[in-house]
Amino acid sequence: MEKKLLLAAALFGAALMPAEAQNYEYYEFTNDVWIDDNGDSNVPVGVFHKVSANGRYAVGCDDILITGAAYYWDAEDSEVLNYIVDGYNRYGLYDVANDGTMVGLFEDREDLEVMSICYPGYYTVENGWTQLPVPDDYSTYYNTQMDYVTTARAITPDAQYIIGHYYATTGYKETLFGNTEKVNLLPIVWKKTDTGYVIDKVYTDMKENGYNYVEGELVKAEPERINWQNFFVYDVSNDGKTIVGYNLADAGGFNPAIIRDGKLIQLFECGFETDDDRNFNGGICNSIDANGNIYGYYEMADGSGKYFTYTNDDKLVFTQQFNMCADKDGNLVTLSFNSLSHAQDCSEDGSLVAGGCNLVTEFGVLNVPALLWDSNRYTSAIERPNANNTKIAIDYRCGELFVDGVYHEASIYDASGKLIDSGRQGKSFNMNKLPAGVYIVKVNSAEGTQSFKLNR
């Protein structure tokens, strides 16, 4: 008997839809199904997480259900969504190389009620799943109980490096429930050899090599202010040398962060419990493009997001839109792009943009994989501004002032002309303690000086 999730699928028409813009064809898989061991039909819940740099593959998974399918799309058979489903096992796919090597996690169990250990691994159509080696401190308990946390998360286009994170046992503590395991979520790097992948690096502690981004400069952080317990990996640069994601802050927020050349670089610091000058909840570094530009966001106290690009020449540039990725020519793909309600990633030539669409059911709105594909590789059809050329503008919210765009210095003056504050690229100005009134913001950039009026 089919699940009720499928009843609303007919509202969305066929899987192959006409293109909304340029030469893209729009593919959504709301009418596609996979069959579980009970004989039930299931909608492919979730989104495409990543695409291959060459635009041939897209991968994703059902990351909502306890048991679900992983899936991939291959341009060689563009109207088909391929499933990786076997029994009650948990599978996840999060990235794919140009040769079709897919990375994620897999499980091997026979009973729905008895979970087994999830392992990071890679998948190929020819050979199926291969487990990646794990360190001796790999937590069998946490990597059994926690869905979709320990995983191989990213792979370089040439498949030479795989990056992920795993639960590592750090000790035990006595609680009301007995002897409880303590764990950290640590980034791990695997390197390809002639005989398979080997562990290349585990980042066990970054306290002594942590940096914060402060007004255009990387400033060495005090070790006691670096909380190194949980780092979540989201993407990796083409050369494997830069890992992007977020580092869990002491107060529980997410610090958008990268690891580069052995350094932990936090672009924003959520602060500690004692801090009273932080007004945001945290965010992530979501992706890095072929040119080394990093895209992400952080969340303000009122729940609204502020978006940024950390450029390949180390400038923190605020933007008015959430840029998810860019092709090799710098053309941007935003979170909501053409037919896609939420884009996730794009190929280097701009021919493939993948993510998801919304499916309305009687149980609520679900995410379903969808993509845009230009079969002619017509990259000039994408007409969007370069992230590094974002126009100068001011953005005031929650008592905090941001300057969008690339600039040298920004200064704030009151109505009498008195200088209130100034700062360089990437600084945000906290104005909560200033009296209500009119303020002038002067921004010095390569185009000259621009003035903005702010009513607070």
URVENLIN-V9106 format. One record per pair of residues at least 24 apart in sequence whose ideal C-beta (glycine too) atoms are under 7 Angstrom apart, sorted by the first residue. I is the first residue (numbers start at 0). J is the second residue. D is the distance in whole Angstrom. If there is no record, write none. Layout:
i=I j=J d=D
i=I j=J d=D
//
This chain:
i=0 j=39 d=7
i=1 j=39 d=7
i=1 j=40 d=4
i=2 j=39 d=5
i=2 j=40 d=6
i=2 j=41 d=6
i=3 j=361 d=6
i=4 j=42 d=5
i=4 j=360 d=5
i=4 j=362 d=7
i=5 j=32 d=7
i=5 j=40 d=6
i=5 j=42 d=6
i=6 j=361 d=7
i=7 j=358 d=7
i=7 j=359 d=5
i=7 j=360 d=5
i=7 j=361 d=7
i=8 j=42 d=7
i=8 j=358 d=7
i=10 j=359 d=7
i=11 j=358 d=7
i=14 j=78 d=7
i=15 j=78 d=6
i=16 j=338 d=7
i=19 j=337 d=5
i=19 j=338 d=5
i=20 j=337 d=5
i=21 j=380 d=4
i=22 j=373 d=5
i=22 j=375 d=6
i=22 j=377 d=5
i=22 j=380 d=5
i=23 j=337 d=6
i=23 j=371 d=4
i=23 j=372 d=6
i=23 j=373 d=5
i=24 j=372 d=5
i=24 j=374 d=7
i=25 j=338 d=4
i=25 j=371 d=6
i=26 j=369 d=6
i=26 j=370 d=5
i=26 j=372 d=7
i=27 j=356 d=5
i=27 j=367 d=7
i=27 j=369 d=4
i=28 j=80 d=5
i=28 j=367 d=6
i=28 j=368 d=5
i=28 j=369 d=7
i=29 j=358 d=5
i=29 j=367 d=5
i=31 j=80 d=5
i=33 j=68 d=5
i=33 j=82 d=5
i=33 j=84 d=5
i=36 j=86 d=6
i=36 j=87 d=6
i=42 j=358 d=7
i=42 j=365 d=7
i=42 j=367 d=6
i=43 j=68 d=6
i=43 j=70 d=6
i=43 j=80 d=6
i=43 j=367 d=6
i=43 j=368 d=6
i=44 j=365 d=5
i=44 j=366 d=7
i=44 j=367 d=7
i=45 j=366 d=6
i=45 j=368 d=6
i=46 j=341 d=7
i=46 j=343 d=6
i=46 j=354 d=5
i=46 j=355 d=3
i=46 j=366 d=5
i=46 j=368 d=6
i=47 j=343 d=6
i=47 j=353 d=4
i=47 j=354 d=6
i=47 j=355 d=7
i=47 j=368 d=5
i=47 j=370 d=6
i=48 j=93 d=5
i=48 j=94 d=7
i=48 j=343 d=6
i=48 j=344 d=7
i=49 j=93 d=6
i=49 j=94 d=4
i=49 j=95 d=6
i=49 j=343 d=7
i=49 j=344 d=5
i=50 j=344 d=5
i=50 j=345 d=7
i=50 j=346 d=5
i=50 j=351 d=5
i=50 j=353 d=5
i=51 j=95 d=5
i=51 j=96 d=6
i=51 j=97 d=5
i=51 j=156 d=7
i=51 j=346 d=7
i=52 j=97 d=6
i=52 j=156 d=4
i=52 j=289 d=7
i=52 j=346 d=6
i=52 j=347 d=5
i=53 j=97 d=5
i=53 j=346 d=7
i=54 j=346 d=3
i=54 j=348 d=6
i=54 j=350 d=4
i=54 j=351 d=4
i=56 j=95 d=4
i=56 j=99 d=6
i=57 j=351 d=7
i=57 j=353 d=4
i=57 j=370 d=6
i=58 j=92 d=4
i=58 j=93 d=7
i=58 j=94 d=7
i=58 j=95 d=5
i=58 j=101 d=5
i=59 j=92 d=6
i=59 j=368 d=5
i=60 j=90 d=6
i=60 j=91 d=4
i=60 j=92 d=5
i=60 j=103 d=7
i=62 j=91 d=6
i=62 j=147 d=5
i=65 j=146 d=7
i=66 j=111 d=7
i=69 j=103 d=6
i=70 j=368 d=7
i=71 j=95 d=7
i=71 j=101 d=6
i=72 j=370 d=7
i=74 j=372 d=7
i=77 j=372 d=6
i=80 j=368 d=7
i=83 j=122 d=7
i=87 j=111 d=4
i=89 j=117 d=6
i=89 j=146 d=6
i=91 j=147 d=5
i=91 j=150 d=6
i=92 j=122 d=7
i=93 j=150 d=6
i=93 j=152 d=5
i=94 j=152 d=7
i=94 j=153 d=5
i=94 j=154 d=5
i=95 j=154 d=7
i=96 j=154 d=5
i=96 j=155 d=7
i=96 j=156 d=6
i=96 j=157 d=7
i=96 j=158 d=4
i=97 j=156 d=5
i=97 j=157 d=7
i=98 j=158 d=6
i=99 j=123 d=6
i=99 j=124 d=7
i=100 j=154 d=6
i=100 j=158 d=5
i=102 j=151 d=4
i=102 j=154 d=5
i=102 j=161 d=5
i=103 j=150 d=6
i=103 j=151 d=6
i=104 j=147 d=7
i=104 j=149 d=7
i=104 j=150 d=4
i=104 j=151 d=7
i=114 j=143 d=5
i=114 j=144 d=7
i=115 j=143 d=7
i=116 j=142 d=5
i=116 j=143 d=5
i=117 j=142 d=5
i=117 j=143 d=7
i=117 j=149 d=6
i=119 j=149 d=6
i=119 j=150 d=5
i=119 j=151 d=4
i=119 j=163 d=5
i=119 j=165 d=7
i=120 j=151 d=6
i=121 j=151 d=6
i=121 j=161 d=7
i=131 j=161 d=7
i=131 j=189 d=5
i=131 j=196 d=6
i=132 j=197 d=6
i=132 j=198 d=6
i=133 j=165 d=6
i=134 j=167 d=7
i=134 j=198 d=7
i=134 j=201 d=6
i=136 j=167 d=4
i=136 j=168 d=5
i=137 j=165 d=6
i=137 j=167 d=7
i=138 j=166 d=4
i=138 j=167 d=6
i=138 j=168 d=5
i=138 j=180 d=6
i=138 j=182 d=5
i=140 j=180 d=6
i=141 j=166 d=4
i=141 j=180 d=7
i=141 j=182 d=5
i=142 j=166 d=5
i=148 j=184 d=7
i=152 j=232 d=4
i=152 j=233 d=7
i=153 j=232 d=6
i=153 j=234 d=5
i=153 j=235 d=4
i=155 j=235 d=6
i=155 j=237 d=6
i=155 j=239 d=5
i=156 j=237 d=6
i=158 j=191 d=6
i=159 j=190 d=7
i=159 j=191 d=5
i=159 j=239 d=6
i=160 j=188 d=6
i=160 j=189 d=7
i=160 j=190 d=6
i=160 j=235 d=7
i=160 j=239 d=4
i=161 j=189 d=4
i=161 j=196 d=6
i=162 j=186 d=7
i=162 j=188 d=6
i=162 j=232 d=5
i=162 j=235 d=5
i=162 j=242 d=6
i=163 j=187 d=5
i=163 j=232 d=6
i=164 j=230 d=6
i=164 j=231 d=6
i=164 j=232 d=5
i=183 j=228 d=5
i=183 j=229 d=6
i=184 j=229 d=4
i=184 j=230 d=6
i=184 j=231 d=7
i=185 j=230 d=7
i=186 j=230 d=5
i=186 j=232 d=6
i=186 j=242 d=6
i=186 j=258 d=6
i=202 j=230 d=7
i=202 j=258 d=6
i=205 j=263 d=4
i=208 j=261 d=6
i=208 j=262 d=5
i=208 j=263 d=6
i=209 j=263 d=4
i=209 j=265 d=7
i=210 j=262 d=6
i=210 j=263 d=7
i=210 j=264 d=5
i=211 j=265 d=5
i=211 j=268 d=5
i=212 j=264 d=7
i=212 j=266 d=5
i=212 j=315 d=6
i=212 j=425 d=6
i=214 j=422 d=5
i=214 j=423 d=4
i=214 j=424 d=7
i=214 j=425 d=6
i=214 j=426 d=5
i=215 j=314 d=7
i=215 j=423 d=4
i=215 j=424 d=4
i=215 j=425 d=6
i=217 j=264 d=6
i=224 j=271 d=7
i=225 j=263 d=7
i=233 j=283 d=6
i=233 j=284 d=6
i=233 j=285 d=6
i=233 j=286 d=7
i=234 j=286 d=5
i=234 j=287 d=5
i=236 j=287 d=5
i=236 j=291 d=6
i=237 j=289 d=6
i=241 j=287 d=6
i=243 j=284 d=4
i=243 j=286 d=7
i=243 j=287 d=5
i=243 j=293 d=5
i=244 j=283 d=6
i=244 j=284 d=6
i=245 j=281 d=7
i=245 j=283 d=4
i=245 j=284 d=7
i=248 j=281 d=6
i=252 j=280 d=5
i=252 j=281 d=3
i=253 j=281 d=3
i=253 j=282 d=6
i=253 j=283 d=6
i=254 j=281 d=6
i=255 j=282 d=5
i=255 j=283 d=6
i=255 j=284 d=5
i=255 j=295 d=5
i=255 j=297 d=6
i=256 j=284 d=6
i=257 j=284 d=6
i=257 j=293 d=6
i=266 j=309 d=6
i=266 j=315 d=6
i=267 j=297 d=5
i=276 j=429 d=6
i=278 j=397 d=6
i=278 j=398 d=7
i=278 j=399 d=6
i=285 j=323 d=7
i=286 j=323 d=6
i=286 j=324 d=5
i=286 j=344 d=7
i=288 j=324 d=6
i=288 j=325 d=5
i=289 j=327 d=5
i=289 j=347 d=5
i=290 j=327 d=7
i=290 j=329 d=7
i=292 j=325 d=6
i=292 j=386 d=6
i=294 j=322 d=5
i=294 j=323 d=6
i=294 j=324 d=7
i=296 j=321 d=6
i=299 j=396 d=6
i=299 j=397 d=5
i=300 j=397 d=5
i=301 j=397 d=5
i=303 j=396 d=6
i=305 j=401 d=6
i=308 j=386 d=5
i=310 j=387 d=6
i=314 j=405 d=6
i=314 j=424 d=5
i=314 j=425 d=7
i=315 j=424 d=6
i=315 j=425 d=3
i=316 j=386 d=7
i=316 j=387 d=7
i=316 j=389 d=6
i=316 j=404 d=7
i=316 j=405 d=6
i=317 j=394 d=7
i=317 j=401 d=5
i=317 j=402 d=7
i=317 j=403 d=5
i=318 j=386 d=7
i=318 j=389 d=5
i=318 j=403 d=6
i=319 j=392 d=7
i=319 j=394 d=7
i=319 j=403 d=6
i=322 j=386 d=6
i=325 j=386 d=6
i=326 j=378 d=6
i=326 j=381 d=7
i=328 j=378 d=7
i=329 j=385 d=4
i=329 j=386 d=7
i=330 j=381 d=4
i=330 j=383 d=5
i=331 j=383 d=5
i=331 j=384 d=7
i=331 j=386 d=6
i=337 j=371 d=6
i=338 j=371 d=6
i=339 j=369 d=6
i=339 j=371 d=6
i=348 j=376 d=6
i=348 j=378 d=5
i=349 j=378 d=4
i=349 j=381 d=5
i=350 j=376 d=5
i=350 j=378 d=6
i=391 j=442 d=5
i=391 j=444 d=6
i=391 j=449 d=5
i=393 j=440 d=5
i=393 j=451 d=5
i=393 j=453 d=7
i=395 j=453 d=6
i=398 j=429 d=7
i=398 j=430 d=6
i=398 j=431 d=4
i=399 j=427 d=5
i=399 j=428 d=7
i=399 j=429 d=6
i=399 j=430 d=7
i=400 j=427 d=7
i=400 j=428 d=4
i=400 j=430 d=6
i=400 j=453 d=7
i=401 j=427 d=5
i=402 j=442 d=6
i=404 j=444 d=7
i=405 j=444 d=7
i=406 j=442 d=5
i=406 j=443 d=6
i=406 j=444 d=4
i=407 j=443 d=5
i=407 j=444 d=6
i=408 j=443 d=5
i=409 j=440 d=6
i=409 j=442 d=5
i=410 j=441 d=5
i=411 j=438 d=6
i=411 j=440 d=6
i=412 j=438 d=7
i=412 j=439 d=5
i=412 j=441 d=7
i=413 j=438 d=6
i=430 j=455 d=6
//
